Structures are given as structure tokens and as C-alpha cells.
Amino acid sequence: MTTREPEWTEEDQAWILALALYRAGLCPNCGRPMRECTAAGADGKYEADLPARCHATTALLIAQAAFSNPQPAAMLWRTIHRQ
């Protein structure tokens, strides 16, 4: 009989549970705690910053638009950083 130690200690389990609870309390839109961004007093407390462009996504979208395939959902795309 082989005896192995558990892969996750009780402390590991507590940490991952705490992380799951923390993530469950985040707004799926802005990523802030829901209790802050949805509070009644939060109306007017936020303003949008100027947008930033993800140049990797821009390159990806340009390449996808130029590529024709009868099964586009089956294509795997990646971007690489030029040196």
C-alpha cells in the first residue's frame, strides 16, 4: 500500500476558496468589487478614461479579415511580438 500526501493542504484549500469567493464578488464588466461599483451612492463617481488600443488584437483582426476559410471557428490564431 502506498500512502501519499494530499495534493492540496487544508491551507491551500482555504486560499483557493478565498480566491473563488473574492472573484465571485467582482463585477463582470469593470472588475471592481460589486459592492462598490453598484452602490447607490456610486452614481456619478466614475468617469471613463480615454481608450487604449491593443495592437496585438488589431493585427489579429486584420489578419482574420484577410483570411478566408469555410470553418473560421476551427482556426487557431496567435500573435507574436516583433523584436
HUKA-V33338 format. One record per run of one state. SS is the DSSP state (a for helix, b for strand, c for the rest). FROM is the first residue (numbers start at 0). TO is the last residue. Records with the same first field share a line. If there is no record, write none. Layout:
# HUKA-V33338
SS: FROM-TO  FROM-TO
This chain:
# HUKA-V33338
c: 0-8  24-24  26-31  37-38  42-53  66-70  74-82
a: 9-23  33-36  39-41  54-65  71-73
b: 25-25  32-32
